[in-house]
Amino acid sequence: SSRVLWTLAVTQFTEYDGFEMASFHSVSKGFLGECGRRGGYMELHGFAPEVVEEFYKMASISLCPNLDGQIMVDLMVKPPVEGQPSYAQYARERDDILQSLKRRALKLHEALNKLEGVSCNVPEGAMYAFPRITLPEKAIAEAQRRGMAPDLMYCVELLENAGICVVPGSGFGQAPSTYHFRTTFLPPESQIASVVDRMSKFHSTFMKKYQ
């Protein structure tokens, strides 16, 4: 996105003059998948100098990433290139990871759309799926009786009965009277089938329970 904006700013300067954009990336959110590492970067484009100065001020009073996090960021933004000794291994591992993530994403997407009252777009550009779920009126009433958001109740029961942890959509500012949950396709590929099976069995039981 940053590269596209730079190109537009050069070719269509007047239209994009003053356009503000912030870009973020971290070692735990890309295909590297180093979730235990903490490091990333932010690029500010088009912001006034005094605003950038405030960002630097806030960053300066915070703890910086530890050494291995900084090393990971450097490796992420400057990966091996063709001709270097480690490039073949890097390219093979990168492609294997990305292909596996795609297979897992499609398998989870297909399974979610087979569930009663669930619709899910194909995951694109992230490691999460965000399916919409149509809950029975009795389930909504029970959630209200418990003082819980309906999708939160669904997620809690999923965790308690199937051991699967997902995040309710009510925490993401979803449209009123709609219900979602966020899940991921990061479990090892060998475990995805088991996750899908447990989720499907729970969902079927939940829907029958509140018919």
Backbone as JSON Lines, residues from 0, in Angstrom:
{"i":0,"aa":"S","n":[0.82,-1.2,0.0],"ca":[0.0,0.0,0.0],"c":[0.86,1.26,0.0]}
{"i":1,"aa":"S","n":[1.96,1.21,0.75],"ca":[2.85,2.37,0.8],"c":[3.48,2.64,-0.55]}
{"i":2,"aa":"R","n":[3.9,1.57,-1.23],"ca":[4.53,1.72,-2.54],"c":[3.54,2.29,-3.55]}
{"i":3,"aa":"V","n":[2.3,1.82,-3.49],"ca":[1.26,2.33,-4.4],"c":[1.02,3.81,-4.15]}
{"i":4,"aa":"L","n":[0.96,4.19,-2.88],"ca":[0.72,5.6,-2.55],"c":[1.86,6.48,-3.04]}
{"i":5,"aa":"W","n":[3.1,6.02,-2.88],"ca":[4.24,6.8,-3.37],"c":[4.14,7.01,-4.88]}
{"i":6,"aa":"T","n":[3.74,5.95,-5.59],"ca":[3.6,6.04,-7.04],"c":[2.51,7.04,-7.42]}
{"i":7,"aa":"L","n":[1.36,6.95,-6.74],"ca":[0.26,7.87,-7.02],"c":[0.64,9.31,-6.68]}
{"i":8,"aa":"A","n":[1.41,9.47,-5.6],"ca":[1.81,10.81,-5.2],"c":[2.71,11.46,-6.24]}
{"i":9,"aa":"V","n":[3.5,10.63,-6.93],"ca":[4.39,11.16,-7.96],"c":[3.63,11.45,-9.25]}
{"i":10,"aa":"T","n":[2.74,10.52,-9.65],"ca":[2.04,10.66,-10.94],"c":[0.81,11.56,-10.85]}
{"i":11,"aa":"Q","n":[0.2,11.63,-9.66],"ca":[-1.01,12.44,-9.49],"c":[-0.84,13.31,-8.24]}
{"i":12,"aa":"F","n":[0.17,14.16,-8.28],"ca":[0.6,14.88,-7.08],"c":[-0.52,15.7,-6.45]}
{"i":13,"aa":"T","n":[-1.26,16.43,-7.27],"ca":[-2.28,17.34,-6.72],"c":[-3.35,16.57,-5.95]}
{"i":14,"aa":"E","n":[-3.81,15.47,-6.53],"ca":[-4.9,14.71,-5.92],"c":[-4.48,14.08,-4.6]}
{"i":15,"aa":"Y","n":[-3.22,13.65,-4.5],"ca":[-2.78,12.93,-3.31],"c":[-1.89,13.78,-2.41]}
{"i":16,"aa":"D","n":[-1.75,15.05,-2.7],"ca":[-0.98,15.94,-1.84],"c":[-1.68,16.06,-0.48]}
{"i":17,"aa":"G","n":[-0.95,15.81,0.58],"ca":[-1.54,15.89,1.9],"c":[-2.22,14.62,2.37]}
{"i":18,"aa":"F","n":[-2.2,13.57,1.54],"ca":[-2.82,12.29,1.93],"c":[-2.02,11.67,3.06]}
{"i":19,"aa":"E","n":[-2.67,11.26,4.13],"ca":[-1.99,10.68,5.28],"c":[-2.24,9.17,5.34]}
{"i":20,"aa":"M","n":[-1.17,8.41,5.54],"ca":[-1.3,6.97,5.67],"c":[-0.24,6.43,6.62]}
{"i":21,"aa":"A","n":[-0.66,5.54,7.5],"ca":[0.27,4.87,8.41],"c":[0.29,3.39,8.06]}
{"i":22,"aa":"S","n":[1.47,2.83,7.89],"ca":[1.63,1.41,7.57],"c":[2.29,0.7,8.75]}
{"i":23,"aa":"F","n":[1.8,-0.49,9.05],"ca":[2.34,-1.26,10.18],"c":[2.69,-2.68,9.71]}
{"i":24,"aa":"H","n":[3.66,-3.27,10.36],"ca":[3.94,-4.68,10.16],"c":[4.72,-5.19,11.37]}
{"i":25,"aa":"S","n":[4.56,-6.45,11.69],"ca":[5.3,-7.03,12.81],"c":[5.67,-8.46,12.5]}
{"i":26,"aa":"V","n":[6.64,-8.97,13.24],"ca":[7.12,-10.33,12.98],"c":[6.09,-11.37,13.38]}
{"i":27,"aa":"S","n":[5.11,-11.0,14.22],"ca":[4.11,-11.97,14.66],"c":[2.88,-12.0,13.77]}
{"i":28,"aa":"K","n":[2.78,-11.09,12.79],"ca":[1.58,-11.01,11.97],"c":[1.81,-11.4,10.51]}
{"i":29,"aa":"G","n":[3.04,-11.67,10.13],"ca":[3.31,-12.07,8.76],"c":[3.45,-13.58,8.65]}
{"i":30,"aa":"F","n":[3.89,-14.05,7.5],"ca":[4.0,-15.5,7.31],"c":[5.12,-16.1,8.14]}
{"i":31,"aa":"L","n":[6.02,-15.25,8.68],"ca":[7.05,-15.77,9.57],"c":[6.42,-16.41,10.8]}
{"i":32,"aa":"G","n":[5.32,-15.84,11.26],"ca":[4.54,-16.45,12.33],"c":[5.28,-16.62,13.64]}
{"i":33,"aa":"E","n":[6.22,-15.74,13.93],"ca":[6.97,-15.84,15.19],"c":[6.17,-15.14,16.29]}
{"i":34,"aa":"C","n":[5.11,-15.81,16.75],"ca":[4.18,-15.17,17.68],"c":[4.81,-14.86,19.04]}
{"i":35,"aa":"G","n":[5.87,-15.55,19.4],"ca":[6.51,-15.28,20.68],"c":[7.47,-14.12,20.62]}
{"i":36,"aa":"R","n":[7.75,-13.62,19.41],"ca":[8.67,-12.5,19.24],"c":[7.9,-11.19,19.23]}
{"i":37,"aa":"R","n":[8.53,-10.14,19.71],"ca":[7.88,-8.84,19.73],"c":[8.77,-7.82,19.02]}
{"i":38,"aa":"G","n":[8.37,-7.44,17.85],"ca":[9.1,-6.45,17.08],"c":[8.31,-6.09,15.84]}
{"i":39,"aa":"G","n":[8.41,-4.85,15.4],"ca":[7.7,-4.42,14.21],"c":[8.12,-3.02,13.82]}
{"i":40,"aa":"Y","n":[7.42,-2.47,12.84],"ca":[7.75,-1.11,12.41],"c":[6.48,-0.38,12.0]}
{"i":41,"aa":"M","n":[6.58,0.93,11.95],"ca":[5.49,1.77,11.48],"c":[6.07,2.84,10.56]}
{"i":42,"aa":"E","n":[5.42,3.04,9.42],"ca":[5.83,4.08,8.48],"c":[4.73,5.12,8.39]}
{"i":43,"aa":"L","n":[5.08,6.39,8.53],"ca":[4.11,7.48,8.43],"c":[4.34,8.24,7.14]}
{"i":44,"aa":"H","n":[3.27,8.38,6.36],"ca":[3.38,9.09,5.08],"c":[2.41,10.26,5.08]}
{"i":45,"aa":"G","n":[2.92,11.46,4.8],"ca":[2.05,12.62,4.64],"c":[1.66,13.31,5.92]}
{"i":46,"aa":"F","n":[2.17,12.86,7.07],"ca":[1.82,13.48,8.34],"c":[2.65,14.75,8.56]}
{"i":47,"aa":"A","n":[2.07,15.72,9.23],"ca":[2.79,16.95,9.54],"c":[3.97,16.64,10.46]}
{"i":48,"aa":"P","n":[5.08,17.35,10.31],"ca":[6.28,17.09,11.13],"c":[6.0,17.11,12.63]}
{"i":49,"aa":"E","n":[5.13,18.02,13.08],"ca":[4.85,18.08,14.51],"c":[4.09,16.84,15.0]}
{"i":50,"aa":"V","n":[3.3,16.23,14.11],"ca":[2.6,14.98,14.47],"c":[3.6,13.84,14.56]}
{"i":51,"aa":"V","n":[4.5,13.76,13.59],"ca":[5.54,12.73,13.6],"c":[6.39,12.86,14.87]}
{"i":52,"aa":"E","n":[6.67,14.09,15.25],"ca":[7.46,14.33,16.46],"c":[6.77,13.76,17.69]}
{"i":53,"aa":"E","n":[5.45,13.87,17.74],"ca":[4.7,13.32,18.88],"c":[4.77,11.8,18.88]}
{"i":54,"aa":"F","n":[4.72,11.19,17.69],"ca":[4.86,9.73,17.6],"c":[6.22,9.3,18.15]}
{"i":55,"aa":"Y","n":[7.27,10.01,17.74],"ca":[8.61,9.69,18.23],"c":[8.67,9.85,19.75]}
{"i":56,"aa":"K","n":[8.01,10.87,20.26],"ca":[8.03,11.13,21.69],"c":[7.37,9.96,22.44]}
{"i":57,"aa":"M","n":[6.21,9.5,21.93],"ca":[5.53,8.38,22.58],"c":[6.37,7.11,22.5]}
{"i":58,"aa":"A","n":[7.01,6.89,21.35],"ca":[7.84,5.7,21.21],"c":[9.05,5.75,22.13]}
{"i":59,"aa":"S","n":[9.56,6.93,22.35],"ca":[10.78,7.09,23.15],"c":[10.57,6.8,24.62]}
{"i":60,"aa":"I","n":[9.33,6.97,25.1],"ca":[9.07,6.72,26.52],"c":[8.59,5.3,26.77]}
{"i":61,"aa":"S","n":[8.51,4.5,25.71],"ca":[8.1,3.1,25.84],"c":[9.33,2.2,25.81]}
{"i":62,"aa":"L","n":[9.15,1.0,26.31],"ca":[10.23,0.02,26.23],"c":[10.42,-0.4,24.78]}
{"i":63,"aa":"C","n":[11.64,-0.53,24.34],"ca":[11.9,-0.98,22.98],"c":[11.86,-2.5,22.93]}
{"i":64,"aa":"P","n":[11.67,-3.08,21.74],"ca":[11.71,-4.54,21.62],"c":[13.08,-5.05,22.07]}
{"i":65,"aa":"N","n":[13.09,-6.25,22.63],"ca":[14.37,-6.81,23.04],"c":[15.22,-7.16,21.81]}
{"i":66,"aa":"L","n":[16.44,-7.58,22.05],"ca":[17.4,-7.74,20.97],"c":[16.94,-8.73,19.91]}
{"i":67,"aa":"D","n":[16.43,-9.89,20.35],"ca":[16.04,-10.88,19.32],"c":[14.84,-10.41,18.52]}
{"i":68,"aa":"G","n":[13.96,-9.57,19.12],"ca":[12.85,-9.0,18.36],"c":[13.35,-8.05,17.29]}
{"i":69,"aa":"Q","n":[14.37,-7.26,17.61],"ca":[14.94,-6.35,16.63],"c":[15.63,-7.12,15.5]}
{"i":70,"aa":"I","n":[16.3,-8.2,15.86],"ca":[16.95,-9.03,14.83],"c":[15.91,-9.62,13.89]}
{"i":71,"aa":"M","n":[14.76,-10.06,14.47],"ca":[13.7,-10.65,13.66],"c":[13.14,-9.63,12.67]}
{"i":72,"aa":"V","n":[12.96,-8.38,13.11],"ca":[12.45,-7.34,12.22],"c":[13.43,-7.12,11.07]}
{"i":73,"aa":"D","n":[14.72,-7.08,11.39],"ca":[15.74,-6.88,10.35],"c":[15.7,-8.02,9.33]}
{"i":74,"aa":"L","n":[15.53,-9.25,9.81],"ca":[15.45,-10.39,8.9],"c":[14.16,-10.35,8.07]}
{"i":75,"aa":"M","n":[13.08,-9.83,8.66],"ca":[11.81,-9.77,7.95],"c":[11.87,-8.77,6.8]}
{"i":76,"aa":"V","n":[12.45,-7.61,7.03],"ca":[12.47,-6.57,6.0],"c":[13.63,-6.75,5.02]}
{"i":77,"aa":"K","n":[14.61,-7.57,5.38],"ca":[15.74,-7.81,4.48],"c":[16.0,-9.31,4.38]}
{"i":78,"aa":"P","n":[15.06,-10.06,3.77],"ca":[15.24,-11.52,3.66],"c":[16.35,-11.86,2.67]}
{"i":79,"aa":"P","n":[16.81,-13.1,2.68],"ca":[17.83,-13.51,1.71],"c":[17.34,-13.28,0.28]}
{"i":80,"aa":"V","n":[18.24,-12.91,-0.58],"ca":[17.91,-12.68,-1.99],"c":[18.63,-13.7,-2.85]}
{"i":81,"aa":"E","n":[18.12,-13.87,-4.06],"ca":[18.69,-14.85,-4.97],"c":[20.18,-14.6,-5.16]}
{"i":82,"aa":"G","n":[20.93,-15.67,-5.07],"ca":[22.38,-15.56,-5.18],"c":[23.08,-15.71,-3.84]}
{"i":83,"aa":"Q","n":[22.35,-15.48,-2.75],"ca":[22.94,-15.66,-1.42],"c":[22.83,-17.12,-0.99]}
{"i":84,"aa":"P","n":[23.76,-17.6,-0.15],"ca":[23.8,-19.02,0.21],"c":[22.51,-19.57,0.81]}
{"i":85,"aa":"S","n":[21.79,-18.75,1.6],"ca":[20.6,-19.26,2.29],"c":[19.31,-19.03,1.51]}
{"i":86,"aa":"Y","n":[19.41,-18.47,0.29],"ca":[18.18,-18.1,-0.43],"c":[17.33,-19.32,-0.77]}
{"i":87,"aa":"A","n":[17.94,-20.39,-1.24],"ca":[17.17,-21.57,-1.66],"c":[16.37,-22.15,-0.48]}
{"i":88,"aa":"Q","n":[17.01,-22.24,0.67],"ca":[16.3,-22.76,1.84],"c":[15.2,-21.8,2.27]}
{"i":89,"aa":"Y","n":[15.49,-20.5,2.28],"ca":[14.48,-19.5,2.66],"c":[13.27,-19.56,1.72]}
{"i":90,"aa":"A","n":[13.52,-19.61,0.42],"ca":[12.43,-19.63,-0.56],"c":[11.58,-20.88,-0.4]}
{"i":91,"aa":"R","n":[12.25,-22.02,-0.17],"ca":[11.51,-23.28,0.0],"c":[10.64,-23.23,1.25]}
{"i":92,"aa":"E","n":[11.2,-22.77,2.37],"ca":[10.43,-22.7,3.61],"c":[9.31,-21.68,3.51]}
{"i":93,"aa":"R","n":[9.59,-20.53,2.89],"ca":[8.56,-19.5,2.7],"c":[7.4,-20.05,1.89]}
{"i":94,"aa":"D","n":[7.69,-20.68,0.76],"ca":[6.63,-21.19,-0.1],"c":[5.85,-22.3,0.58]}
{"i":95,"aa":"D","n":[6.54,-23.17,1.32],"ca":[5.85,-24.24,2.04],"c":[4.88,-23.67,3.08]}
{"i":96,"aa":"I","n":[5.33,-22.66,3.81],"ca":[4.48,-22.04,4.83],"c":[3.25,-21.39,4.19]}
{"i":97,"aa":"L","n":[3.47,-20.61,3.13],"ca":[2.36,-19.9,2.49],"c":[1.36,-20.87,1.87]}
{"i":98,"aa":"Q","n":[1.85,-21.94,1.24],"ca":[0.95,-22.92,0.64],"c":[0.15,-23.66,1.71]}
{"i":99,"aa":"S","n":[0.81,-23.97,2.83],"ca":[0.11,-24.64,3.93],"c":[-0.95,-23.73,4.52]}
{"i":100,"aa":"L","n":[-0.63,-22.45,4.71],"ca":[-1.62,-21.51,5.23],"c":[-2.82,-21.4,4.31]}
{"i":101,"aa":"K","n":[-2.57,-21.4,3.01],"ca":[-3.68,-21.31,2.05],"c":[-4.57,-22.54,2.14]}
{"i":102,"aa":"R","n":[-3.97,-23.73,2.23],"ca":[-4.76,-24.96,2.35],"c":[-5.61,-24.93,3.62]}
{"i":103,"aa":"R","n":[-5.0,-24.51,4.72],"ca":[-5.73,-24.45,5.99],"c":[-6.86,-23.44,5.93]}
{"i":104,"aa":"A","n":[-6.59,-22.28,5.33],"ca":[-7.61,-21.24,5.22],"c":[-8.81,-21.73,4.42]}
{"i":105,"aa":"L","n":[-8.56,-22.38,3.3],"ca":[-9.65,-22.86,2.45],"c":[-10.42,-23.99,3.13]}
{"i":106,"aa":"K","n":[-9.71,-24.85,3.86],"ca":[-10.38,-25.95,4.56],"c":[-11.3,-25.4,5.65]}
{"i":107,"aa":"L","n":[-10.81,-24.42,6.41],"ca":[-11.64,-23.83,7.46],"c":[-12.81,-23.06,6.86]}
{"i":108,"aa":"H","n":[-12.56,-22.31,5.8],"ca":[-13.62,-21.56,5.13],"c":[-14.72,-22.49,4.64]}
{"i":109,"aa":"E","n":[-14.33,-23.59,4.02],"ca":[-15.32,-24.55,3.51],"c":[-16.14,-25.15,4.65]}
{"i":110,"aa":"A","n":[-15.47,-25.5,5.75],"ca":[-16.17,-26.11,6.88],"c":[-17.14,-25.14,7.53]}
{"i":111,"aa":"L","n":[-16.73,-23.89,7.7],"ca":[-17.6,-22.9,8.34],"c":[-18.87,-22.66,7.53]}
{"i":112,"aa":"N","n":[-18.74,-22.62,6.21],"ca":[-19.9,-22.37,5.37],"c":[-20.85,-23.56,5.28]}
{"i":113,"aa":"K","n":[-20.43,-24.7,5.78],"ca":[-21.32,-25.86,5.82],"c":[-22.17,-25.88,7.09]}
{"i":114,"aa":"L","n":[-21.8,-25.04,8.07],"ca":[-22.54,-25.02,9.32],"c":[-23.85,-24.27,9.18]}
{"i":115,"aa":"E","n":[-24.86,-24.74,9.86],"ca":[-26.18,-24.11,9.82],"c":[-26.11,-22.66,10.29]}
{"i":116,"aa":"G","n":[-26.6,-21.74,9.46],"ca":[-26.68,-20.34,9.85],"c":[-25.36,-19.6,9.88]}
{"i":117,"aa":"V","n":[-24.31,-20.18,9.28],"ca":[-22.99,-19.54,9.28],"c":[-22.58,-19.2,7.86]}
{"i":118,"aa":"S","n":[-22.06,-18.0,7.67],"ca":[-21.5,-17.61,6.37],"c":[-20.15,-16.96,6.62]}
{"i":119,"aa":"C","n":[-19.2,-17.25,5.74],"ca":[-17.84,-16.76,5.94],"c":[-17.19,-16.46,4.6]}
{"i":120,"aa":"N","n":[-16.58,-15.29,4.48],"ca":[-15.82,-14.96,3.28],"c":[-14.48,-15.7,3.29]}
{"i":121,"aa":"V","n":[-13.9,-15.85,2.12],"ca":[-12.58,-16.49,2.03],"c":[-11.57,-15.58,2.72]}
{"i":122,"aa":"P","n":[-10.78,-16.11,3.66],"ca":[-9.76,-15.28,4.32],"c":[-8.74,-14.77,3.29]}
{"i":123,"aa":"E","n":[-8.46,-13.49,3.35],"ca":[-7.5,-12.89,2.42],"c":[-6.59,-11.94,3.18]}
{"i":124,"aa":"G","n":[-5.3,-12.17,3.12],"ca":[-4.34,-11.22,3.65],"c":[-4.21,-11.2,5.16]}
{"i":125,"aa":"A","n":[-4.81,-12.15,5.87],"ca":[-4.66,-12.23,7.32],"c":[-4.76,-13.69,7.72]}
{"i":126,"aa":"M","n":[-4.5,-13.96,8.98],"ca":[-4.51,-15.34,9.45],"c":[-5.78,-15.67,10.21]}
{"i":127,"aa":"Y","n":[-6.84,-14.9,9.92],"ca":[-8.1,-15.06,10.64],"c":[-9.27,-15.21,9.68]}
{"i":128,"aa":"A","n":[-10.31,-15.87,10.19],"ca":[-11.61,-15.89,9.51],"c":[-12.61,-15.21,10.45]}
{"i":129,"aa":"F","n":[-13.6,-14.55,9.88],"ca":[-14.56,-13.78,10.69],"c":[-15.98,-14.13,10.24]}
{"i":130,"aa":"P","n":[-16.42,-15.35,10.55],"ca":[-17.74,-15.78,10.08],"c":[-18.88,-15.07,10.8]}
{"i":131,"aa":"R","n":[-19.96,-14.88,10.05],"ca":[-21.2,-14.36,10.64],"c":[-22.08,-15.54,11.01]}
{"i":132,"aa":"I","n":[-22.68,-15.47,12.18],"ca":[-23.49,-16.59,12.66],"c":[-24.89,-16.08,13.01]}
{"i":133,"aa":"T","n":[-25.89,-16.77,12.49],"ca":[-27.28,-16.45,12.8],"c":[-27.71,-17.34,13.96]}
{"i":134,"aa":"L","n":[-27.93,-16.74,15.12],"ca":[-28.25,-17.49,16.33],"c":[-29.76,-17.62,16.52]}
{"i":135,"aa":"P","n":[-30.22,-18.76,17.05],"ca":[-31.65,-18.93,17.33],"c":[-32.12,-17.91,18.36]}
{"i":136,"aa":"E","n":[-33.38,-17.55,18.29],"ca":[-33.94,-16.58,19.22],"c":[-33.81,-17.04,20.67]}
{"i":137,"aa":"K","n":[-33.95,-18.35,20.91],"ca":[-33.82,-18.87,22.27],"c":[-32.4,-18.69,22.8]}
{"i":138,"aa":"A","n":[-31.42,-18.79,21.91],"ca":[-30.03,-18.59,22.32],"c":[-29.8,-17.12,22.68]}
{"i":139,"aa":"I","n":[-30.38,-16.23,21.89],"ca":[-30.25,-14.8,22.16],"c":[-30.92,-14.45,23.49]}
{"i":140,"aa":"A","n":[-32.1,-15.03,23.73],"ca":[-32.82,-14.77,24.98],"c":[-32.04,-15.31,26.18]}
{"i":141,"aa":"E","n":[-31.44,-16.48,26.03],"ca":[-30.65,-17.06,27.12],"c":[-29.43,-16.21,27.42]}
{"i":142,"aa":"A","n":[-28.79,-15.69,26.38],"ca":[-27.63,-14.82,26.57],"c":[-28.03,-13.55,27.32]}
{"i":143,"aa":"Q","n":[-29.17,-13.0,26.96],"ca":[-29.66,-11.8,27.63],"c":[-29.97,-12.09,29.1]}
{"i":144,"aa":"R","n":[-30.5,-13.27,29.36],"ca":[-30.8,-13.67,30.74],"c":[-29.52,-13.75,31.56]}
{"i":145,"aa":"R","n":[-28.44,-14.2,30.91],"ca":[-27.16,-14.32,31.61],"c":[-26.4,-12.99,31.65]}
{"i":146,"aa":"G","n":[-26.92,-11.97,30.96],"ca":[-26.22,-10.7,30.92],"c":[-24.99,-10.72,30.03]}
{"i":147,"aa":"M","n":[-25.05,-11.53,28.96],"ca":[-23.93,-11.69,28.05],"c":[-24.34,-11.33,26.63]}
{"i":148,"aa":"A","n":[-23.36,-10.9,25.82],"ca":[-23.62,-10.75,24.4],"c":[-23.84,-12.15,23.81]}
{"i":149,"aa":"P","n":[-24.82,-12.31,22.9],"ca":[-25.11,-13.64,22.37],"c":[-23.91,-14.34,21.75]}
{"i":150,"aa":"D","n":[-23.07,-13.61,20.99],"ca":[-21.93,-14.28,20.38],"c":[-20.86,-14.62,21.43]}
{"i":151,"aa":"L","n":[-20.82,-13.86,22.52],"ca":[-19.91,-14.22,23.62],"c":[-20.35,-15.52,24.26]}
{"i":152,"aa":"M","n":[-21.65,-15.68,24.47],"ca":[-22.15,-16.93,25.04],"c":[-21.79,-18.11,24.13]}
{"i":153,"aa":"Y","n":[-21.95,-17.92,22.83],"ca":[-21.6,-18.98,21.88],"c":[-20.13,-19.35,22.02]}
{"i":154,"aa":"C","n":[-19.27,-18.34,22.1],"ca":[-17.83,-18.58,22.18],"c":[-17.45,-19.27,23.48]}
{"i":155,"aa":"V","n":[-18.09,-18.87,24.58],"ca":[-17.81,-19.49,25.88],"c":[-18.22,-20.96,25.85]}
{"i":156,"aa":"E","n":[-19.38,-21.26,25.31],"ca":[-19.84,-22.65,25.25],"c":[-18.96,-23.47,24.31]}
{"i":157,"aa":"L","n":[-18.47,-22.85,23.23],"ca":[-17.55,-23.54,22.33],"c":[-16.27,-23.91,23.06]}
{"i":158,"aa":"L","n":[-15.76,-23.0,23.86],"ca":[-14.54,-23.27,24.63],"c":[-14.78,-24.36,25.67]}
{"i":159,"aa":"E","n":[-15.89,-24.26,26.38],"ca":[-16.17,-25.2,27.46],"c":[-16.47,-26.61,26.95]}
{"i":160,"aa":"N","n":[-17.1,-26.69,25.78],"ca":[-17.55,-28.0,25.29],"c":[-16.65,-28.62,24.23]}
{"i":161,"aa":"A","n":[-15.89,-27.78,23.51],"ca":[-15.05,-28.33,22.44],"c":[-13.58,-27.98,22.61]}
{"i":162,"aa":"G","n":[-13.28,-27.14,23.6],"ca":[-11.88,-26.78,23.83],"c":[-11.3,-25.88,22.75]}
{"i":163,"aa":"I","n":[-12.17,-25.16,22.04],"ca":[-11.72,-24.26,20.96],"c":[-11.96,-22.82,21.39]}
{"i":164,"aa":"C","n":[-10.91,-22.02,21.34],"ca":[-10.99,-20.63,21.78],"c":[-11.11,-19.71,20.57]}
{"i":165,"aa":"V","n":[-12.21,-18.98,20.48],"ca":[-12.41,-17.97,19.44],"c":[-12.8,-16.66,20.12]}
{"i":166,"aa":"V","n":[-12.82,-15.58,19.37],"ca":[-13.11,-14.25,19.93],"c":[-14.46,-13.77,19.42]}
{"i":167,"aa":"P","n":[-15.36,-13.35,20.31],"ca":[-16.68,-12.9,19.87],"c":[-16.61,-11.62,19.05]}
{"i":168,"aa":"G","n":[-17.48,-11.53,18.06],"ca":[-17.51,-10.36,17.2],"c":[-17.96,-9.1,17.91]}
{"i":169,"aa":"S","n":[-18.62,-9.25,19.06],"ca":[-19.09,-8.07,19.79],"c":[-17.93,-7.2,20.26]}
{"i":170,"aa":"G","n":[-16.72,-7.72,20.23],"ca":[-15.56,-6.92,20.59],"c":[-14.96,-6.17,19.43]}
{"i":171,"aa":"F","n":[-15.56,-6.28,18.24],"ca":[-15.0,-5.67,17.04],"c":[-15.9,-4.6,16.42]}
{"i":172,"aa":"G","n":[-16.92,-4.17,17.13],"ca":[-17.78,-3.12,16.6],"c":[-18.65,-3.59,15.45]}
{"i":173,"aa":"Q","n":[-19.2,-4.8,15.56],"ca":[-20.04,-5.33,14.48],"c":[-21.36,-4.57,14.4]}
{"i":174,"aa":"A","n":[-22.04,-4.7,13.27],"ca":[-23.32,-4.02,13.07],"c":[-24.34,-4.53,14.09]}
{"i":175,"aa":"P","n":[-25.23,-3.66,14.56],"ca":[-26.25,-4.08,15.54],"c":[-27.06,-5.27,15.02]}
{"i":176,"aa":"S","n":[-27.4,-6.16,15.95],"ca":[-28.23,-7.34,15.67],"c":[-27.55,-8.33,14.73]}
{"i":177,"aa":"T","n":[-26.23,-8.25,14.59],"ca":[-25.47,-9.26,13.86],"c":[-24.49,-9.89,14.84]}
{"i":178,"aa":"Y","n":[-24.13,-11.14,14.55],"ca":[-23.25,-11.88,15.47],"c":[-22.15,-12.56,14.66]}
{"i":179,"aa":"H","n":[-20.94,-12.49,15.17],"ca":[-19.78,-13.06,14.51],"c":[-18.85,-13.66,15.56]}
{"i":180,"aa":"F","n":[-17.83,-14.36,15.09],"ca":[-16.69,-14.68,15.92],"c":[-15.45,-14.71,15.04]}
{"i":181,"aa":"R","n":[-14.32,-14.44,15.65],"ca":[-13.06,-14.49,14.92],"c":[-12.31,-15.74,15.29]}
{"i":182,"aa":"T","n":[-11.86,-16.46,14.3],"ca":[-11.07,-17.65,14.54],"c":[-9.85,-17.61,13.62]}
{"i":183,"aa":"T","n":[-8.94,-18.52,13.84],"ca":[-7.7,-18.53,13.07],"c":[-7.47,-19.9,12.44]}
{"i":184,"aa":"F","n":[-6.67,-19.91,11.38],"ca":[-6.3,-21.19,10.77],"c":[-4.83,-21.49,11.03]}
{"i":185,"aa":"L","n":[-4.3,-21.03,12.15],"ca":[-2.9,-21.24,12.48],"c":[-2.57,-22.59,13.13]}
{"i":186,"aa":"P","n":[-3.55,-23.35,13.65],"ca":[-3.16,-24.67,14.18],"c":[-2.41,-25.47,13.11]}
{"i":187,"aa":"P","n":[-1.5,-26.34,13.52],"ca":[-0.76,-27.15,12.54],"c":[-1.71,-27.83,11.56]}
{"i":188,"aa":"E","n":[-1.27,-27.97,10.34],"ca":[-2.14,-28.52,9.3],"c":[-2.67,-29.9,9.67]}
{"i":189,"aa":"S","n":[-1.87,-30.67,10.4],"ca":[-2.29,-32.01,10.81],"c":[-3.44,-31.98,11.81]}
{"i":190,"aa":"Q","n":[-3.68,-30.81,12.43],"ca":[-4.72,-30.7,13.45],"c":[-5.98,-30.01,12.95]}
{"i":191,"aa":"I","n":[-5.93,-29.43,11.77],"ca":[-7.08,-28.66,11.27],"c":[-8.33,-29.53,11.15]}
{"i":192,"aa":"A","n":[-8.16,-30.75,10.66],"ca":[-9.32,-31.64,10.49],"c":[-10.0,-31.9,11.83]}
{"i":193,"aa":"S","n":[-9.21,-32.09,12.89],"ca":[-9.77,-32.32,14.22],"c":[-10.49,-31.08,14.73]}
{"i":194,"aa":"V","n":[-9.9,-29.91,14.51],"ca":[-10.53,-28.65,14.94],"c":[-11.87,-28.48,14.23]}
{"i":195,"aa":"V","n":[-11.88,-28.69,12.94],"ca":[-13.11,-28.56,12.15],"c":[-14.17,-29.54,12.63]}
{"i":196,"aa":"D","n":[-13.77,-30.78,12.92],"ca":[-14.71,-31.8,13.37],"c":[-15.33,-31.43,14.72]}
{"i":197,"aa":"R","n":[-14.5,-30.98,15.66],"ca":[-15.01,-30.6,16.98],"c":[-15.91,-29.38,16.9]}
{"i":198,"aa":"M","n":[-15.53,-28.42,16.07],"ca":[-16.35,-27.22,15.92],"c":[-17.7,-27.56,15.29]}
{"i":199,"aa":"S","n":[-17.7,-28.42,14.3],"ca":[-18.94,-28.81,13.62],"c":[-19.88,-29.54,14.57]}
{"i":200,"aa":"K","n":[-19.34,-30.47,15.36],"ca":[-20.18,-31.22,16.3],"c":[-20.76,-30.29,17.37]}
{"i":201,"aa":"F","n":[-19.93,-29.38,17.88],"ca":[-20.44,-28.43,18.87],"c":[-21.55,-27.58,18.28]}
{"i":202,"aa":"H","n":[-21.33,-27.04,17.09],"ca":[-22.3,-26.14,16.49],"c":[-23.65,-26.83,16.29]}
{"i":203,"aa":"S","n":[-23.6,-28.06,15.83],"ca":[-24.83,-28.81,15.62],"c":[-25.58,-29.0,16.94]}
{"i":204,"aa":"T","n":[-24.85,-29.35,17.99],"ca":[-25.46,-29.54,19.31],"c":[-26.03,-28.22,19.84]}
{"i":205,"aa":"F","n":[-25.28,-27.13,19.66],"ca":[-25.72,-25.81,20.14],"c":[-27.01,-25.39,19.46]}
{"i":206,"aa":"M","n":[-27.08,-25.54,18.16],"ca":[-28.26,-25.12,17.41],"c":[-29.49,-25.94,17.81]}
{"i":207,"aa":"K","n":[-29.3,-27.25,18.03],"ca":[-30.43,-28.09,18.44],"c":[-30.88,-27.73,19.86]}
{"i":208,"aa":"K","n":[-29.91,-27.39,20.71],"ca":[-30.21,-27.06,22.1],"c":[-31.13,-25.85,22.21]}
{"i":209,"aa":"Y","n":[-30.96,-24.89,21.3],"ca":[-31.72,-23.64,21.39],"c":[-32.77,-23.49,20.29]}
{"i":210,"aa":"Q","n":[-33.16,-24.58,19.67],"ca":[-34.2,-24.52,18.64],"c":[-35.53,-24.04,19.23]}
